[in-house]
Amino acid sequence: MKENAYDITIVGGGPVGLFTAFYAGLRGVRVKLIESLSELGGQPAILYPEKNIFDIPAYPTIQGKELVNNLIKQLDLVSDKVTVCLKEEVQSFEKVDDVFIIKTSKATHHSKTIIFACGNGAFSPRKLGLAHEENYEQTNLYYHVKSLNQFKNRNIVICGGGDSAVDWALELEKIAESVTLVHRRDQFRAHEHSVELLKKSTVKLLTPFIPVSFEAKEGNISQLNIQKVKDDQILGLPLDDLIVSFGFTTSNKNLKNWPIDSQRTSIKVSSTFESTLEGVFAVGDAATYDGKLSLIATGFGEAPLAVSQAIKLIYPDRDNRVVHSTSLIND
């Protein structure tokens, strides 16, 4: 079993997981990357692909989707060292004869070490809570916006009052035929400056209203019915597309059953990013320690340290001195 085991298995395919996998491959070890979603990239790819990120070194500004695409291109440089497994959620793991047996929702994997880079766990959208809404999740009901252009010249209804809902309303106003924003309160939770821009825009604001039902036609939601809070007033909103922006929930429901110490939804680690179980490490938002900053840039810095410690543990007799990347990859 040990001969066939991967050197490092990385759990989580977001930005930090992708860079961890790349760096481990760069160091010449066999790597497996396990991601619970159907695509790589994590929250920047799923939740804010077209939003700008300003705290990535060497990029004055970069969109979420561009950051993810660059990380995947970088990973391609070591594709001979890295195996990617999608749509698999890690449920349990145990150490047997110096090898970890990792059980996911689909398969069993074997690895000499594990690095968790899964953030605060799997995330899922908060939904409308209306009957049969799942039937339209593949047509014109959306929980996040992947491409603005798909809404060009369309009549859009957005439900929500946070930063994402307000930001998308302002962005879509530029290209959509119409944008209506529905919120259950008169006050918005979004940044004050964004709310000021919203009130000056052409976006139609309907507050305080809640969704109560919808009508469908030819496989698409054609109208959302909303009711005024503490009132009997019902409005019908014809639409081409419905965006629900109530936020996302994260869950690390399996963490409490794992043989490692944790705090809330993160894994307690030492200064070498190792957990309380030898051979299990954590980086990014999956890791917690005194002074922790939950930033992508922080996770990028933690990744090489955890990988280096894992390699030292696997190959203690090898010359594990870190050399510059220019010596590891030749064009």
C-alpha positions as CSV (number, residue, x, y, z in Angstrom):
1,M,0.0,0.0,0.0
2,K,2.8,2.4,0.8
3,E,4.5,1.9,-2.5
4,N,1.3,2.9,-4.4
5,A,0.4,5.8,-2.1
6,Y,0.7,9.4,-3.2
7,D,3.3,11.5,-1.4
8,I,0.9,14.4,-0.7
9,T,-2.9,14.6,-1.0
10,I,-4.3,18.1,-1.0
11,V,-7.9,18.5,0.0
12,G,-9.5,21.6,-1.6
13,G,-9.1,23.1,-5.1
14,G,-9.5,26.8,-4.4
15,P,-6.7,29.3,-5.0
16,V,-4.6,28.1,-2.1
17,G,-5.1,24.4,-2.9
18,L,-4.1,25.0,-6.5
19,F,-0.9,26.7,-5.5
20,T,-0.1,24.1,-2.9
21,A,-0.5,21.4,-5.5
22,F,1.7,23.3,-8.0
23,Y,4.4,23.9,-5.4
24,A,4.4,20.2,-4.3
25,G,4.6,19.1,-8.0
26,L,7.4,21.6,-8.5
27,R,9.3,19.9,-5.7
28,G,9.1,16.6,-7.6
29,V,6.7,14.6,-5.4
30,R,3.5,12.7,-6.5
31,V,0.4,14.8,-5.7
32,K,-3.3,14.2,-5.6
33,L,-5.8,17.1,-5.4
34,I,-9.3,16.3,-4.2
35,E,-12.1,18.9,-4.7
36,S,-15.7,18.6,-3.6
37,L,-17.1,20.8,-6.4
38,S,-17.4,20.0,-10.1
39,E,-14.7,22.6,-11.0
40,L,-11.5,24.0,-9.6
41,G,-11.2,27.5,-8.3
42,G,-13.2,27.7,-5.1
43,Q,-15.0,30.9,-4.1
44,P,-13.3,33.2,-6.6
45,A,-14.4,31.0,-9.5
46,I,-17.9,30.3,-8.2
47,L,-18.9,33.4,-6.2
48,Y,-17.1,36.4,-7.7
49,P,-15.4,35.5,-11.0
50,E,-15.8,39.0,-12.4
51,K,-15.0,41.0,-9.2
52,N,-11.6,42.6,-8.8
53,I,-9.1,41.4,-6.2
54,F,-6.5,44.0,-5.1
55,D,-4.3,42.1,-2.6
56,I,-2.5,39.5,-4.8
57,P,1.2,40.3,-5.1
58,A,2.4,41.5,-8.5
59,Y,-1.2,42.2,-9.7
60,P,-2.4,45.7,-9.1
61,T,-5.9,44.2,-9.8
62,I,-7.1,40.9,-11.0
63,Q,-10.5,39.3,-11.5
64,G,-11.4,36.2,-9.6
65,K,-11.8,34.1,-12.8
66,E,-8.4,35.4,-14.1
67,L,-6.7,34.5,-10.9
68,V,-8.1,31.0,-11.0
69,N,-7.3,30.5,-14.7
70,N,-3.7,31.6,-14.1
71,L,-3.4,29.1,-11.2
72,I,-4.7,26.3,-13.3
73,K,-2.2,27.2,-16.1
74,Q,0.5,27.2,-13.5
75,L,-0.6,23.8,-12.3
76,D,-0.3,22.5,-15.9
77,L,3.5,23.0,-15.7
78,V,3.6,20.0,-13.3
79,S,0.6,18.0,-14.7
80,D,2.8,14.9,-14.8
81,K,3.0,15.0,-11.0
82,V,-0.5,16.0,-10.1
83,T,-3.8,13.9,-10.3
84,V,-7.0,15.9,-9.9
85,C,-10.2,14.3,-8.5
86,L,-13.4,16.4,-8.7
87,K,-16.8,16.0,-7.1
88,E,-15.4,14.1,-4.1
89,E,-15.9,15.2,-0.5
90,V,-13.5,13.8,2.1
91,Q,-15.5,12.1,4.7
92,S,-12.9,10.4,6.9
93,F,-9.2,9.4,7.1
94,E,-7.1,7.2,9.3
95,K,-3.4,6.3,9.5
96,V,-2.5,2.7,9.0
97,D,1.2,1.7,8.8
98,D,2.4,5.2,8.0
99,V,-0.1,5.6,5.2
100,F,-3.4,7.6,5.3
101,I,-6.5,5.9,4.1
102,I,-8.7,8.7,2.8
103,K,-12.4,7.9,2.2
104,T,-14.4,10.3,0.1
105,S,-18.0,10.3,-1.2
106,K,-16.8,8.3,-4.2
107,A,-13.6,6.5,-3.6
108,T,-10.7,5.5,-1.3
109,H,-7.3,7.1,-1.6
110,H,-3.9,6.4,-0.1
111,S,-1.4,9.0,0.8
112,K,1.7,9.5,2.9
113,T,0.7,12.9,4.0
114,I,-2.4,15.2,3.8
115,I,-2.6,19.0,3.4
116,F,-6.0,20.5,4.0
117,A,-6.6,23.6,1.9
118,C,-10.4,23.4,1.9
119,G,-11.2,26.8,3.5
120,N,-14.0,26.6,5.9
121,G,-15.5,23.5,4.2
122,A,-17.9,22.9,1.4
123,F,-20.2,25.8,0.6
124,S,-23.7,26.0,-0.8
125,P,-26.1,28.8,-1.6
126,R,-29.0,29.9,0.5
127,K,-32.0,29.3,-1.6
128,L,-35.4,31.0,-2.1
129,G,-37.2,28.4,0.0
130,L,-40.0,28.0,-2.6
131,A,-41.4,24.8,-3.8
132,H,-39.8,23.2,-6.9
133,E,-37.2,26.0,-7.3
134,E,-34.5,23.3,-7.9
135,N,-36.3,22.5,-11.2
136,Y,-35.0,25.8,-12.7
137,E,-31.5,25.8,-11.4
138,Q,-30.3,24.6,-14.8
139,T,-32.4,27.2,-16.8
140,N,-32.8,30.8,-15.6
141,L,-32.4,30.6,-11.7
142,Y,-28.9,31.6,-10.6
143,Y,-27.2,31.8,-7.2
144,H,-24.0,33.4,-8.6
145,V,-23.0,35.3,-11.7
146,K,-20.3,33.6,-13.8
147,S,-20.5,35.9,-16.9
148,L,-22.2,39.3,-17.1
149,N,-22.6,39.0,-20.9
150,Q,-25.2,36.2,-20.5
151,F,-27.6,38.8,-19.1
152,K,-27.2,41.3,-21.9
153,N,-30.5,42.9,-22.9
154,R,-32.4,40.8,-20.4
155,N,-34.9,41.7,-17.7
156,I,-33.3,40.7,-14.4
157,V,-34.7,40.3,-10.9
158,I,-32.2,40.1,-8.1
159,C,-33.2,39.0,-4.5
160,G,-30.9,40.1,-1.7
161,G,-29.5,43.1,0.2
162,G,-25.8,42.3,0.8
163,D,-22.7,43.4,-1.1
164,S,-23.0,40.7,-3.8
165,A,-26.6,41.6,-4.6
166,V,-25.9,45.3,-4.8
167,D,-22.7,44.9,-6.8
168,W,-24.3,42.6,-9.4
169,A,-27.3,45.0,-9.7
170,L,-24.9,47.9,-10.4
171,E,-22.9,45.9,-12.9
172,L,-25.9,44.4,-14.7
173,E,-27.5,47.8,-15.0
174,K,-24.9,48.7,-17.6
175,I,-25.9,45.9,-20.0
176,A,-29.3,44.5,-19.0
177,E,-32.7,45.7,-20.4
178,S,-33.8,46.3,-16.8
179,V,-32.7,45.3,-13.3
180,T,-35.0,45.0,-10.2
181,L,-33.6,44.5,-6.7
182,V,-35.9,42.9,-4.1
183,H,-34.9,43.0,-0.4
184,R,-36.8,42.1,2.7
185,R,-35.7,45.2,4.6
186,D,-35.6,48.9,3.8
187,Q,-32.0,49.0,4.8
188,F,-29.3,47.2,2.8
189,R,-26.3,45.4,4.4
190,A,-24.0,46.3,1.5
191,H,-21.2,48.9,1.7
192,E,-22.5,52.4,2.2
193,H,-20.8,53.8,-1.0
194,S,-22.4,51.0,-3.0
195,V,-25.8,51.7,-1.6
196,E,-25.4,55.4,-2.5
197,L,-24.6,54.4,-6.1
198,L,-27.5,52.0,-6.1
199,K,-30.0,54.7,-5.1
200,K,-28.7,57.0,-7.9
201,S,-28.9,54.2,-10.5
202,T,-31.8,53.1,-12.7
203,V,-32.1,49.9,-10.7
204,K,-35.7,49.5,-9.5
205,L,-35.7,49.0,-5.7
206,L,-38.5,47.1,-4.0
207,T,-38.3,47.0,-0.2
208,P,-39.4,45.5,2.1
209,F,-40.7,42.6,0.1
210,I,-40.2,38.8,0.2
211,P,-40.6,36.2,-2.5
212,V,-43.7,34.1,-2.0
213,S,-44.1,32.1,-5.3
214,F,-43.2,32.1,-8.9
215,E,-44.8,31.2,-12.2
216,A,-43.1,29.2,-15.0
217,K,-43.5,28.9,-18.7
218,E,-41.7,26.6,-21.2
219,G,-39.2,25.4,-18.6
220,N,-38.2,28.8,-17.3
221,I,-39.3,31.0,-14.4
222,S,-41.4,33.8,-16.1
223,Q,-42.6,35.7,-13.1
224,L,-41.6,36.1,-9.4
225,N,-44.4,37.0,-7.0
226,I,-43.4,39.1,-4.0
227,Q,-45.3,40.2,-0.9
228,K,-44.8,43.3,1.1
229,V,-43.6,42.6,4.7
230,K,-46.5,42.8,7.2
231,D,-48.9,43.6,4.4
232,D,-51.2,41.7,2.0
233,Q,-49.8,43.6,-1.1
234,I,-48.6,41.2,-3.8
235,L,-46.6,42.2,-6.8
236,G,-45.8,40.1,-9.9
237,L,-42.5,40.7,-11.5
238,P,-42.1,39.4,-15.1
239,L,-38.5,38.4,-15.8
240,D,-36.0,36.7,-18.1
241,D,-33.6,35.7,-15.3
242,L,-33.8,35.4,-11.6
243,I,-30.6,35.9,-9.4
244,V,-30.9,34.8,-5.7
245,S,-28.1,36.4,-3.7
246,F,-28.9,35.5,-0.1
247,G,-25.3,34.4,0.5
248,F,-23.7,31.0,1.0
249,T,-23.3,28.7,3.9
250,T,-20.1,26.8,4.6
251,S,-20.0,23.4,6.3
252,N,-17.1,21.3,7.6
253,K,-19.5,18.8,9.1
254,N,-17.0,16.0,8.9
255,L,-14.3,17.9,10.7
256,K,-15.5,17.1,14.2
257,N,-15.1,13.4,13.5
258,W,-11.5,13.6,12.3
259,P,-8.6,12.7,14.6
260,I,-7.2,16.2,14.8
261,D,-7.8,19.3,17.0
262,S,-10.0,22.0,15.5
263,Q,-11.5,25.3,16.3
264,R,-14.9,26.1,14.8
265,T,-14.4,25.2,11.1
266,S,-10.6,25.3,11.0
267,I,-7.8,23.0,11.9
268,K,-5.4,24.0,14.7
269,V,-1.8,24.0,13.4
270,S,1.7,24.6,14.7
271,S,4.3,27.0,13.3
272,T,5.1,24.3,10.7
273,F,1.4,24.1,9.7
274,E,1.2,20.6,11.0
275,S,-2.0,19.5,12.9
276,T,-2.0,17.5,16.1
277,L,-1.7,14.3,14.0
278,E,1.7,13.8,12.4
279,G,1.6,14.0,8.6
280,V,-1.6,16.1,8.5
281,F,-1.2,19.8,7.6
282,A,-3.5,22.7,6.9
283,V,-3.1,26.0,5.1
284,G,-5.2,28.9,4.0
285,D,-8.6,29.3,5.7
286,A,-8.5,25.6,6.7
287,A,-5.8,26.5,9.2
288,T,-6.0,28.5,12.4
289,Y,-3.3,29.8,14.7
290,D,-2.6,32.9,16.8
291,G,-2.5,36.0,14.6
292,K,-4.0,34.2,11.6
293,L,-5.1,36.5,8.7
294,S,-7.7,35.0,6.4
295,L,-6.4,36.3,3.1
296,I,-5.6,34.4,-0.2
297,A,-2.1,36.0,0.0
298,T,-1.5,34.5,3.4
299,G,-2.4,31.1,2.2
300,F,-0.1,31.4,-0.8
301,G,2.8,32.0,1.7
302,E,1.8,29.1,4.0
303,A,1.7,26.6,1.1
304,P,5.4,26.2,0.5
305,L,6.1,25.9,4.2
306,A,3.6,23.0,4.7
307,V,4.8,21.2,1.5
308,S,8.4,21.5,2.6
309,Q,7.6,20.0,6.0
310,A,5.6,17.2,4.4
311,I,8.5,16.3,2.2
312,K,10.9,16.3,5.1
313,L,8.6,13.9,6.9
314,I,8.3,11.6,3.9
315,Y,11.9,11.6,2.9
316,P,14.0,12.5,6.0
317,D,17.3,11.2,4.4
318,R,16.9,13.2,1.2
319,D,18.7,16.5,0.6
320,N,15.6,18.7,1.1
321,R,17.2,22.1,0.8
322,V,14.9,24.4,-1.1
323,V,16.3,25.8,-4.3
324,H,15.0,28.6,-6.5
325,S,12.3,27.7,-9.0
326,T,14.5,28.7,-11.9
327,S,16.6,25.6,-11.1
328,L,13.6,23.3,-11.0
329,I,11.8,24.2,-14.3
330,N,13.6,24.8,-17.6
331,D,11.7,26.4,-20.5
